[in-house]
Amino acid sequence: MTPYDAALRIAERKLDAVRTAIGLIVAELERIEHARIAIETSLTREAELASRDHRLTTEHFFVHARDQHQQLVGARAAAHVQLEALRRKAVADYGAQVALEGAAAEFRAAADRARDAAEQSALDDRIGARHAARRRAGAGVAATAAP
């Protein structure tokens, strides 16, 4: 556990939200493209029918279809603007997440180094105490043997 974990979870949620929004915009762009193709197909079909029968009045249809086409072009342009903004946000959010992951990894590494240093210090203290006890015990044996 690091002090960066909460911020990392928030960054992940933000990135997930941006990914979801990008998916929705891409789906909207696909819907717009399908509608545009349908209008163009309909325009082509109606133009062909009108060319065969001059009694058909198709002006209203063509005006309406052209207006729909223009609306789709505008919607597509707006969706592309939103998509680019979301992509820039995704890049920024991903960069922030990577920075937080790096900081969390460094925090863990520093904690591991501190723990290892404390363990080594405790081990050194025990070894030093053992050597001191042996020296005292050896000095006591030498003092009793030397009268």
TILOKOL-162846 format. One line per 4 residues: for each residue x negated, y negated, z negated of C-alpha. Coordinates in nm, 3 decimals, always signed. Each point is the difference from the previous one (the first is absolute). Example, Ala and Ser with C-alpha at 12.3 -4.5 7.8 and 13.67 -1.06 7.14 Angstrom:
! residues 2
-1.230:+0.450:-0.780 | -0.137:-0.344:+0.066
This chain:
! residues 147
+0.000:+0.000:+0.000 | -0.136:-0.340:+0.096 | +0.129:-0.354:-0.041 | +0.044:+0.002:+0.379
+0.249:+0.288:+0.015 | +0.313:-0.216:-0.035 | -0.124:-0.242:+0.264 | -0.081:+0.295:+0.227
+0.353:+0.138:-0.034 | +0.143:-0.342:+0.084 | -0.231:-0.031:+0.301 | +0.106:+0.347:+0.120
+0.369:-0.094:-0.033 | -0.056:-0.324:+0.190 | -0.179:+0.187:+0.277 | +0.277:+0.261:+0.013
+0.261:-0.277:+0.026 | -0.192:-0.160:+0.288 | -0.031:+0.337:+0.175 | +0.375:+0.052:-0.037
+0.071:-0.348:+0.137 | -0.232:+0.066:+0.295 | +0.188:+0.322:+0.068 | +0.331:-0.187:-0.002
-0.132:-0.265:+0.240 | -0.138:+0.266:+0.233 | +0.339:+0.176:-0.005 | +0.167:-0.335:+0.077
-0.239:-0.055:+0.291 | +0.086:+0.346:+0.133 | +0.373:-0.078:-0.032 | -0.050:-0.329:+0.184
-0.196:+0.173:+0.275 | +0.270:+0.265:+0.045 | +0.268:-0.271:+0.014 | -0.206:-0.197:+0.255
-0.038:+0.308:+0.218 | +0.374:+0.069:-0.028 | +0.082:-0.357:+0.108 | -0.240:+0.015:+0.292
+0.143:+0.336:+0.108 | +0.351:-0.139:-0.029 | -0.096:-0.310:+0.200 | -0.152:+0.214:+0.273
+0.306:+0.227:+0.012 | +0.244:-0.293:+0.008 | -0.202:-0.177:+0.269 | +0.009:+0.315:+0.209
+0.377:+0.038:-0.047 | +0.059:-0.367:+0.078 | -0.202:+0.026:+0.318 | +0.228:+0.281:+0.121
+0.329:-0.167:-0.084 | +0.015:-0.375:+0.050 | +0.339:-0.020:-0.165 | -0.156:+0.059:-0.343
-0.073:-0.312:-0.197 | -0.304:+0.072:-0.210 | -0.116:-0.349:-0.077 | +0.135:+0.010:-0.356
-0.168:+0.338:-0.059 | -0.335:-0.125:+0.130 | +0.016:-0.317:-0.210 | +0.085:+0.203:-0.310
-0.273:+0.258:+0.072 | -0.255:-0.275:+0.063 | +0.093:-0.162:-0.333 | -0.038:+0.333:-0.177
-0.336:+0.050:+0.167 | -0.116:-0.344:-0.115 | +0.114:+0.076:-0.356 | -0.197:+0.323:+0.008
-0.308:-0.179:+0.130 | +0.029:-0.248:-0.289 | +0.057:+0.277:-0.252 | -0.299:+0.191:+0.136
-0.223:-0.308:-0.028 | +0.116:-0.062:-0.358 | -0.058:+0.366:-0.089 | -0.352:-0.015:+0.144
-0.073:-0.310:-0.209 | +0.127:+0.181:-0.311 | -0.199:+0.310:+0.089 | -0.323:-0.195:+0.037
+0.061:-0.178:-0.332 | +0.063:+0.335:-0.169 | -0.312:+0.149:+0.154 | -0.208:-0.291:-0.132
+0.161:+0.046:-0.343 | -0.075:+0.374:+0.013 | -0.366:-0.070:+0.075 | -0.020:-0.248:-0.289
+0.183:+0.234:-0.239 | -0.220:+0.291:+0.103 | -0.311:-0.212:-0.057 | +0.124:-0.091:-0.348
+0.073:+0.364:-0.075 | -0.347:+0.109:+0.114 | -0.158:-0.272:-0.214 | +0.200:+0.115:-0.303
-0.096:+0.362:+0.066 | -0.366:-0.104:+0.014 | +0.031:-0.194:-0.325 | +0.173:+0.294:-0.168
-0.271:+0.238:+0.122 | -0.271:-0.234:-0.130 | +0.181:-0.028:-0.334 | +0.013:+0.382:-0.026
-0.367:+0.028:+0.096 | -0.097:-0.261:-0.262 | +0.207:+0.182:-0.263 | -0.167:+0.330:+0.098
-0.345:-0.161:-0.026 | +0.084:-0.147:-0.341 | +0.131:+0.338:-0.122 | -0.308:+0.179:+0.133
-0.228:-0.257:-0.165 | +0.184:+0.041:-0.332 | -0.029:+0.380:+0.023 | -0.370:-0.027:+0.080
-0.053:-0.242:-0.288 | +0.179:+0.234:-0.242 | -0.207:+0.293:+0.127 | -0.321:-0.201:-0.038
+0.101:-0.095:-0.356 | +0.063:+0.367:-0.092 | -0.330:+0.112:+0.151 | -0.183:-0.284:-0.175
+0.162:+0.090:-0.334 | -0.089:+0.368:+0.050 | -0.367:-0.088:+0.071 | -0.013:-0.231:-0.301
+0.145:+0.274:-0.221 | -0.258:+0.248:+0.131 | -0.282:-0.245:-0.065 | +0.119:-0.060:-0.353
+0.040:+0.372:-0.055 | -0.346:+0.060:+0.150 | -0.151:-0.276:-0.214 | +0.161:+0.150:-0.311
-0.144:+0.345:+0.079 | -0.345:-0.149:+0.061 | +0.016:-0.197:-0.327 | +0.085:+0.308:-0.207
-0.271:+0.211:+0.166 | -0.280:-0.257:-0.049 | -0.073:-0.021:-0.381
